[in-house]
Amino acid sequence: MKIVHHDDLPDRPVSHDPAIPKRVLLARGDAPGLTHFARARFAPGQKAPAHTHPDLWEIFWVESGEGVARIDGAEHPLTTGACLLVEPDDEHEIEATGETSLVLVYLGIEGEPESP
């Protein structure tokens, strides 16, 4: 068993843009297949640039704010309550587009993409 509280954790940089702070609630080794479970705060206009992961599924849940996710070139709005699943090899970037911070709770799970 492990229990942590968000307010007790230090800010760390998001790997794709060190100016975006996150707090890692759970990390690799805490549960099978899990690489991270975190909460990030994007200031208005901040963006995690386009990138891919060959063997990582990422799930993003919008706690608050507005943004856009660009997945393989297609834009998808991010609003409070939205949940986004990014599959391995999907090129993705996320940008805060509102006047307030975009707050995301997200996790990564290692695994190979399923065969068609």
C-alpha positions in Angstrom: 0.0 0.0 0.0 1.2 3.5 -0.8 -0.6 6.8 -0.1 0.6 10.3 -1.0 -0.9 13.7 -1.0 -0.6 16.1 -4.0 0.1 19.1 -1.7 3.1 17.3 -0.1 4.9 16.7 -3.4 7.5 18.9 -5.1 7.0 20.3 -8.5 9.0 18.6 -11.2 9.4 19.6 -14.9 7.3 17.9 -17.6 9.8 16.1 -19.7 8.7 17.6 -23.0 8.7 21.2 -21.7 10.6 21.9 -18.4 8.7 25.1 -17.9 5.5 23.1 -17.3 5.3 21.9 -13.6 3.9 18.5 -12.6 3.7 16.5 -9.4 4.2 12.8 -9.7 1.8 10.9 -7.5 3.0 7.4 -8.5 6.0 6.4 -10.6 7.5 3.5 -12.4 7.7 0.5 -10.1 4.7 1.5 -8.0 2.4 -0.7 -10.0 2.9 -3.2 -12.9 3.1 -1.4 -16.3 2.7 2.1 -14.7 5.3 4.7 -15.8 3.7 7.7 -14.1 0.6 9.1 -12.6 0.8 12.8 -12.3 -0.9 16.2 -12.4 0.4 19.0 -14.6 -0.5 22.7 -14.8 -0.1 24.4 -18.2 -0.1 28.2 -18.1 -2.1 29.9 -20.8 -0.2 29.4 -24.1 2.1 26.7 -22.8 2.5 23.6 -25.0 4.1 20.2 -24.7 5.5 19.8 -28.2 4.7 17.0 -30.6 6.3 13.7 -29.8 5.6 9.9 -29.8 6.1 7.0 -27.5 6.6 3.6 -29.2 5.3 1.5 -26.3 3.4 3.9 -24.0 -0.3 4.5 -23.6 -1.1 7.8 -22.0 -4.5 8.7 -20.5 -5.2 12.4 -19.8 -8.1 13.8 -17.8 -8.9 17.5 -17.8 -9.3 18.7 -14.3 -9.9 22.3 -15.3 -9.2 24.8 -18.1 -9.2 24.6 -21.8 -6.8 23.4 -24.4 -6.3 21.4 -27.6 -4.7 18.0 -28.2 -3.2 17.5 -31.6 -3.1 13.8 -32.4 -1.5 12.8 -35.7 -2.3 16.3 -37.0 -6.0 16.4 -36.0 -7.2 18.9 -33.4 -9.3 17.7 -30.4 -10.7 20.2 -27.9 -9.8 19.7 -24.2 -12.4 21.0 -21.7 -13.1 20.2 -18.1 -14.0 16.6 -17.6 -12.7 15.4 -21.0 -10.7 12.1 -21.1 -8.1 11.4 -23.8 -6.4 8.2 -24.6 -3.2 8.5 -26.6 -2.0 5.2 -28.1 1.6 4.1 -28.8 3.1 5.8 -31.9 0.4 8.5 -31.9 2.1 11.8 -32.5 0.7 14.1 -29.9 1.0 17.6 -28.4 -1.1 19.5 -25.9 -1.5 23.2 -25.7 -3.4 25.4 -23.1 -5.6 27.7 -25.1 -7.8 29.3 -22.5 -7.3 32.3 -20.3 -6.7 30.2 -17.2 -4.4 27.3 -16.6 -5.0 23.9 -18.2 -4.8 21.3 -15.4 -4.3 17.7 -16.5 -4.2 14.5 -14.4 -2.5 11.8 -16.5 -0.9 8.4 -16.4 1.3 6.3 -18.6 1.1 2.6 -19.1 3.8 0.6 -20.9 2.6 -2.0 -23.4 2.9 -2.9 -27.0 0.2 -1.7 -29.4 -2.4 -4.4 -30.3 -2.1 -6.0 -33.7 -4.9 -5.1 -36.1 
